Amino acid sequence: MSTLLELVTRVSRELRDTSNTTFTTAMVTDLINSGITEISRIAPAPFQEDVTADGSSSYQLGAATADKRWHVT
């Protein structure tokens, strides 16, 4: 796993702009974050939350705001 700084360096190298003349480090960081967001939208990380039934007819599942796929068994 790479750090953000390592990714910025690698992307800047691929852009042939290691001095960040055309693409500032802030721009490269924004592009990396946009790419990660898009990949997460297309192929979200698996999510699982186990709950214990307590007789209630409704359950609050997932406190996070990430997109989740539900599988109830």
Secondary structure as UniProt FT lines:
FT   HELIX           4..14
FT   TURN            15..16
FT   TURN            18..19
FT   HELIX           25..42
//
